């Protein structure tokens, strides 16, 4: 393969990986790009799951054999069947000896016997990596009617991450040393793409995650709630918001210190996550300080209220704190038309405020408590101090709108 063609192949691989919108698209782009660059017919990308001692196939791309799935859920191989992935560290490769990538091939058919030689002539033996167990890769090649493969370990942050595997069919030219060296380059390009993807995923995770509890944060709630209300307007799906205020956090902080207060927040976050799991697809979040919420789309209002009641019971059993004040607002209850996320939040906040003022051991539900709607629709005497102002929008920047929507 000419150097220009190989350079173009590397550029195409990098561009395809950069254009991927999710992990599966990235895996497919990496495998297909490497397969094309090496003139293969099939490629796979696998990750080494160190804690489980196995290689897990992430994607099978190209001409798949019967039974091979593009994105297999459970195609794994004990790593002791492929010791080369763990035994040949980057430092050893860099020191010379075996190439970073290696080639294995099935034995070619024997040459026709020479009558004058007095016996049958066998073809040259198959090439195998020195550390490969007998029949390891070759057995797989034969089983899937492939003639040869090149295997390139993927090294990330100085450690073996997994492998890139490219194969050719029976009868195709066998990969040579130049192909193995180029596969090493391709594996490095894939490793760079994986590192970039991991960084972006971490940034994305941090942008939408509360660092103390690991729950979603307010930004995630705002985005999900806007999407939920669009769905509500489109098909009438029930959207429910449970807003919780953890009682007694200040006293815990003052008496035991903020480290203990943080543990209380973490513990309640776990309880909230557990209860949220009772509502399929619900989002559990910490809004900030001692305020948390559950956002549910789909389940009926009664089901959400039952989960909120369970949350109150479990919170009351925590060793520290004084339980939780919980307010619920759901489009499945008679709360009027909900046009904006702002309105649903205001109703849930008003219900929570009512629960806190009454020291209610159970949730207060907008539309089922006559005072909540009036509270939500009453303009505050001091807007600058209004605790029910919509989160994320300072009161002095609030666009004017009626407190009660028609």
C-alpha positions as CSV (number, residue, x, y, z in Angstrom):
1,X,0.0,0.0,0.0
2,X,1.4,3.4,-1.0
3,X,2.3,5.9,1.7
4,X,-0.2,8.4,0.3
5,X,-3.0,5.9,0.4
6,X,-2.1,5.0,4.0
7,X,-2.1,8.7,5.0
8,X,-5.5,9.2,3.4
9,X,-6.7,6.1,5.3
10,X,-5.5,7.6,8.7
11,X,-7.2,10.9,7.9
12,X,-10.5,9.1,7.0
13,X,-10.3,7.1,10.2
14,X,-9.8,10.1,12.3
15,X,-12.6,12.1,10.6
16,X,-15.1,9.2,10.9
17,X,-14.3,8.8,14.7
18,X,-14.6,12.5,15.3
19,X,-18.0,12.6,13.6
20,X,-19.4,9.8,15.8
21,X,-22.3,11.0,18.1
22,X,-22.3,8.1,20.6
23,X,-20.0,5.2,21.7
24,X,-21.5,2.7,19.2
25,X,-21.0,5.0,16.3
26,X,-17.4,5.5,17.4
27,X,-16.7,1.8,17.7
28,X,-18.2,1.1,14.3
29,X,-16.2,4.0,12.7
30,X,-13.0,2.8,14.3
31,X,-13.5,-0.8,13.2
32,X,-14.7,0.0,9.6
33,X,-11.9,2.6,9.2
34,X,-9.2,0.1,10.2
35,X,-10.7,-2.6,8.1
36,X,-10.7,-0.4,5.0
37,X,-7.2,0.9,5.7
38,X,-5.8,-2.6,5.9
39,X,-7.9,-4.0,2.9
40,X,-9.5,-6.4,5.3
41,X,-13.0,-8.0,5.1
42,X,-13.8,-7.9,8.8
43,X,-12.7,-6.0,11.9
44,X,-13.5,-6.1,15.6
45,X,-12.8,-3.7,18.5
46,X,-12.5,-5.3,22.0
47,X,-11.9,-3.9,25.4
48,X,-10.0,-5.6,28.2
49,X,-12.2,-5.8,31.3
50,X,-9.5,-6.1,33.8
51,X,-11.7,-6.7,36.8
52,X,-13.4,-9.6,35.1
53,X,-10.3,-11.0,33.3
54,X,-11.8,-11.0,29.9
55,X,-11.9,-9.4,26.5
56,X,-15.3,-8.0,25.6
57,X,-16.1,-7.5,21.9
58,X,-17.6,-4.0,21.4
59,X,-18.3,-4.2,17.7
60,X,-18.0,-6.7,14.8
61,X,-17.8,-4.8,11.5
62,X,-17.6,-5.8,7.9
63,X,-18.4,-9.3,6.6
64,X,-19.7,-11.0,9.7
65,X,-19.7,-14.8,10.0
66,X,-23.0,-16.6,10.9
67,X,-23.8,-15.9,14.6
68,X,-21.6,-12.8,14.8
69,X,-23.6,-9.7,15.9
70,X,-22.6,-6.1,15.1
71,X,-22.9,-5.0,18.7
72,X,-22.8,-8.2,20.8
73,X,-24.1,-8.1,24.3
74,X,-22.2,-11.1,25.6
75,X,-19.3,-12.0,23.3
76,X,-16.4,-12.3,25.7
77,X,-13.2,-14.3,25.8
78,X,-11.1,-15.2,28.9
79,X,-8.0,-13.2,28.6
80,X,-5.9,-16.2,29.5
81,X,-6.7,-17.5,26.0
82,X,-4.9,-14.5,24.6
83,X,-2.0,-13.8,27.0
84,X,-0.3,-11.6,24.5
85,X,-2.7,-8.8,25.3
86,X,-1.5,-8.7,28.9
87,X,2.1,-9.9,28.7
88,X,3.6,-7.6,26.1
89,X,3.6,-4.1,27.7
90,X,4.3,-1.0,25.8
91,X,7.8,-0.6,27.3
92,X,8.7,-4.0,26.0
93,X,7.3,-3.2,22.5
94,X,9.2,0.0,22.4
95,X,12.5,-1.8,23.2
96,X,12.3,-3.8,20.0
97,X,11.7,-7.5,19.4
98,X,8.2,-8.4,18.4
99,X,6.2,-5.7,16.5
100,X,3.5,-3.9,18.3
101,X,0.9,-5.7,16.2
102,X,1.3,-9.2,14.9
103,X,-0.1,-11.5,12.2
104,X,-1.5,-15.0,12.4
105,X,-2.7,-17.1,9.5
106,X,-4.1,-20.5,8.8
107,X,-1.8,-23.0,7.1
108,X,-1.9,-22.7,3.4
109,X,-2.9,-25.8,1.4
110,X,0.0,-28.2,0.8
111,X,1.8,-28.1,-2.6
112,X,1.1,-31.0,-4.9
113,X,3.4,-33.9,-4.1
114,X,6.5,-34.2,-6.2
115,X,6.5,-37.8,-7.6
116,X,10.3,-37.7,-7.7
117,X,10.7,-36.7,-4.1
118,X,9.2,-39.9,-2.7
119,X,6.6,-38.3,-0.5
120,X,4.0,-35.5,0.0
121,X,5.2,-32.0,0.4
122,X,3.5,-29.8,3.1
123,X,3.1,-26.1,2.7
124,X,4.8,-23.6,5.1
125,X,3.4,-23.6,8.7
126,X,1.1,-20.9,9.8
127,X,2.5,-17.9,11.5
128,X,1.6,-17.5,15.2
129,X,2.5,-15.1,17.9
130,X,5.1,-16.7,20.2
131,X,2.9,-16.3,23.3
132,X,-0.3,-17.4,21.6
133,X,-1.7,-20.7,23.0
134,X,-2.0,-23.6,20.5
135,X,-4.8,-23.0,18.1
136,X,-6.0,-19.9,19.8
137,X,-6.5,-17.4,17.0
138,X,-6.1,-19.9,14.2
139,X,-9.0,-22.0,15.4
140,X,-11.2,-18.9,15.3
141,X,-10.0,-18.1,11.8
142,X,-10.8,-21.5,10.5
143,X,-14.2,-21.6,12.2
144,X,-15.2,-18.4,10.5
145,X,-13.5,-19.2,7.2
146,X,-11.0,-16.4,7.4
147,X,-7.4,-16.8,6.3
148,X,-5.4,-14.4,8.4
149,X,-5.7,-11.7,10.9
150,X,-3.6,-8.8,12.3
151,X,-4.0,-8.0,16.0
152,X,-2.9,-4.6,17.3
153,X,-3.1,-3.9,21.0
154,X,-4.7,-0.6,21.9
155,X,-2.6,1.2,24.6
156,X,-4.3,4.0,26.6
157,X,-2.6,6.0,29.3
158,X,0.4,3.6,29.2
159,X,-1.8,0.5,29.8
160,X,-3.3,-2.1,27.5
161,X,-6.9,-1.0,26.9
162,X,-8.0,-3.7,24.4
163,X,-7.3,-4.7,20.8
164,X,-8.0,-3.9,17.2
165,X,-8.5,-7.1,15.1
166,X,-8.7,-7.1,11.3
167,X,-9.1,-10.2,9.2
168,X,-9.0,-11.2,5.5
169,X,-10.9,-14.2,3.9
170,X,-9.4,-17.5,2.9
171,X,-7.4,-17.1,-0.3
172,X,-6.7,-13.4,0.2
173,X,-3.0,-12.2,0.5
174,X,-1.7,-12.8,4.0
175,X,-0.9,-9.7,6.1
176,X,2.9,-8.9,6.1
177,X,5.2,-7.1,8.5
178,X,4.4,-3.8,6.8
179,X,0.7,-4.4,7.5
180,X,1.4,-5.2,11.1
181,X,3.4,-1.9,11.5
182,X,0.5,0.0,9.9
183,X,-2.0,-1.7,12.2
184,X,0.1,-0.4,15.1
185,X,-0.3,3.2,13.7
186,X,-4.1,2.7,13.3
187,X,-4.4,1.3,16.9
188,X,-2.6,4.5,18.1
189,X,-5.1,6.7,16.2
190,X,-8.0,4.7,17.7
191,X,-6.4,5.1,21.1
192,X,-6.3,8.9,20.7
193,X,-9.9,8.9,19.6
194,X,-10.9,6.8,22.7
195,X,-9.0,9.2,25.0
196,X,-10.7,12.2,23.4
197,X,-14.1,10.5,23.7
198,X,-13.5,9.7,27.3
199,X,-12.6,13.3,28.1
200,X,-15.7,14.6,26.3
201,X,-17.8,12.0,28.2
202,X,-16.3,13.1,31.5
203,X,-16.9,16.8,30.7
204,X,-20.5,16.0,29.7
205,X,-21.0,13.9,32.9
206,X,-19.6,16.7,35.1
207,X,-21.8,19.3,33.4
208,X,-25.0,17.4,34.3
209,X,-24.0,15.7,37.6
210,X,-23.9,16.9,41.2
211,X,-20.4,16.1,42.4
212,X,-21.3,15.3,46.0
213,X,-24.2,12.9,45.5
214,X,-23.6,11.7,41.9
215,X,-27.3,12.6,41.1
216,X,-28.3,14.8,38.2
217,X,-27.9,18.5,38.8
218,X,-30.3,21.4,38.1
219,X,-29.0,21.9,34.5
220,X,-29.9,18.3,33.7
221,X,-33.4,18.7,35.3
222,X,-34.1,21.9,33.3
223,X,-33.2,20.2,30.1
224,X,-35.1,17.0,30.8
225,X,-38.2,19.0,32.0
226,X,-38.3,21.1,28.8
227,X,-38.2,17.8,26.8
228,X,-40.8,16.2,29.0
229,X,-43.3,19.1,28.6
230,X,-42.8,19.0,24.8
231,X,-43.8,15.3,25.0
232,X,-46.8,16.2,27.2
233,X,-48.0,18.7,24.7
234,X,-47.5,16.2,21.8
235,X,-49.1,13.1,23.3
236,X,-50.5,14.0,26.7
237,X,-47.8,12.1,28.7
238,X,-48.1,12.7,32.4
239,X,-45.2,14.8,33.7
240,X,-44.7,14.9,37.5
241,X,-42.2,16.8,39.6
242,X,-41.4,15.9,43.2
243,X,-39.5,18.7,45.1
244,X,-37.9,17.8,48.4
245,X,-36.3,19.9,51.1
246,X,-34.1,18.0,53.6
247,X,-35.1,19.1,57.1
248,X,-32.5,19.7,59.8
249,X,-29.4,19.9,57.6
250,X,-28.3,23.3,59.1
251,X,-28.6,21.8,62.6
252,X,-26.5,18.8,61.6
253,X,-23.9,21.1,60.1
254,X,-23.8,23.3,63.2
255,X,-23.7,20.4,65.6
256,X,-21.6,17.8,63.8
257,X,-19.7,19.7,61.1
258,X,-20.1,20.0,57.4
259,X,-18.5,16.7,56.7
260,X,-21.3,14.9,58.5
261,X,-23.8,17.2,56.8
262,X,-22.3,16.1,53.5
263,X,-22.7,12.5,54.4
264,X,-26.4,13.2,55.2
265,X,-26.8,14.7,51.8
266,X,-25.2,11.7,50.2
267,X,-27.3,9.3,52.2
268,X,-30.5,11.0,51.2
269,X,-29.3,11.1,47.6
270,X,-29.1,7.3,47.7
271,X,-32.6,7.0,49.2
272,X,-33.9,9.4,46.5
273,X,-32.2,7.3,43.8
274,X,-33.7,4.1,45.2
275,X,-37.2,5.6,45.3
276,X,-36.8,7.1,41.8
277,X,-36.0,3.6,40.5
278,X,-39.7,2.7,41.3
279,X,-40.7,5.1,38.6
280,X,-39.4,3.9,35.2
281,X,-37.2,6.5,33.6
282,X,-37.4,8.9,36.5
283,X,-34.5,11.4,37.0
284,X,-33.2,11.9,40.5
285,X,-31.5,15.2,41.1
286,X,-30.0,17.6,43.6
287,X,-31.1,21.1,42.8
288,X,-28.6,22.7,45.3
289,X,-28.1,23.0,49.0
290,X,-30.7,20.8,50.8
291,X,-33.1,20.7,47.8
292,X,-33.7,17.6,45.7
293,X,-36.2,16.5,43.1
294,X,-37.6,13.6,41.1
295,X,-38.8,14.2,37.6
296,X,-41.1,11.5,36.2
297,X,-42.5,11.2,32.7
298,X,-45.2,8.6,31.9
299,X,-46.3,7.1,35.3
300,X,-49.7,8.4,36.6
301,X,-50.0,11.0,39.3
302,X,-51.2,8.4,41.9
303,X,-48.1,6.3,41.3
304,X,-45.8,9.2,41.7
305,X,-47.5,10.3,45.0
306,X,-47.1,6.8,46.3
307,X,-43.4,6.9,45.6
308,X,-43.1,10.3,47.2
309,X,-44.8,8.9,50.3
310,X,-42.3,6.1,50.4
311,X,-39.5,8.6,50.1
312,X,-40.9,10.6,53.1
313,X,-41.0,7.4,55.2
314,X,-37.5,6.3,54.3
315,X,-36.1,9.8,54.9
316,X,-37.7,9.9,58.3
317,X,-35.7,6.7,59.2
318,X,-32.3,8.3,58.5
319,X,-30.1,8.4,61.5
320,X,-29.5,12.2,61.1
321,X,-31.7,15.0,60.0
322,X,-35.4,15.5,60.5
323,X,-36.9,13.8,57.5
324,X,-38.0,15.6,54.4
325,X,-40.6,18.1,53.3
326,X,-42.0,16.9,50.0
327,X,-44.2,18.6,47.4
328,X,-45.7,17.1,44.2
329,X,-47.0,18.7,41.1
330,X,-48.3,16.5,38.2
331,X,-50.1,17.2,35.0
332,X,-52.2,14.2,35.9
333,X,-53.8,16.2,38.7
334,X,-56.2,19.2,38.3
335,X,-53.6,21.9,38.4
336,X,-54.7,23.7,35.2
337,X,-52.8,24.0,32.0
338,X,-49.0,23.7,32.3
339,X,-47.3,25.6,29.5
340,X,-43.9,26.0,30.9
341,X,-41.4,24.3,33.1
342,X,-41.5,27.4,35.2
343,X,-45.1,26.8,36.1
344,X,-44.7,23.2,37.1
345,X,-41.7,24.1,39.3
346,X,-43.6,26.9,40.9
347,X,-46.5,24.5,41.8
348,X,-44.1,21.8,43.2
349,X,-42.2,24.4,45.1
350,X,-45.5,25.8,46.6
351,X,-46.5,22.3,47.6
352,X,-43.2,21.6,49.2
353,X,-43.3,25.0,51.0
354,X,-46.8,24.0,52.4
355,X,-45.4,20.6,53.5
356,X,-42.5,22.3,55.3
357,X,-44.7,24.9,57.0
358,X,-47.1,22.2,58.2
359,X,-44.3,19.8,59.1
360,X,-46.2,17.2,57.1
361,X,-44.8,13.7,57.4
362,X,-46.3,12.9,53.9
363,X,-46.2,14.7,50.6
364,X,-48.4,17.7,49.8
365,X,-49.8,17.5,46.3
366,X,-50.8,20.4,44.2
367,X,-54.4,20.2,43.0
368,X,-55.3,18.0,46.0
369,X,-54.6,20.6,48.7
370,X,-56.7,23.7,48.2
371,X,-54.0,26.1,49.5
372,X,-51.2,25.1,47.1
373,X,-52.7,26.6,43.9
374,X,-53.5,29.9,45.7
375,X,-50.0,30.0,47.2
376,X,-48.5,29.4,43.8
377,X,-50.7,32.1,42.1
378,X,-50.2,34.8,44.8
379,X,-47.6,37.4,43.8
380,X,-44.9,37.7,46.5
381,X,-44.7,40.7,48.7
382,X,-41.0,40.9,48.3
383,X,-40.0,39.4,44.9
384,X,-36.3,39.7,45.6
385,X,-36.8,37.3,48.5
386,X,-39.2,34.9,46.8
387,X,-37.9,31.4,47.5
388,X,-40.2,30.0,44.8
389,X,-38.6,32.0,42.0
390,X,-37.8,29.7,39.1
391,X,-34.3,28.2,39.5
392,X,-31.6,29.5,37.4
393,X,-33.3,32.9,36.7
394,X,-32.5,35.7,39.1
395,X,-35.7,37.5,40.2
396,X,-34.6,40.8,38.7
397,X,-34.2,39.1,35.4
398,X,-37.5,37.3,35.4
399,X,-39.6,38.2,32.4
400,X,-42.9,39.6,33.4
401,X,-45.7,37.0,33.3
402,X,-48.9,36.4,35.2
403,X,-48.5,34.2,38.3
404,X,-51.6,32.2,37.2
405,X,-51.6,30.9,33.7
406,X,-54.9,30.7,31.9
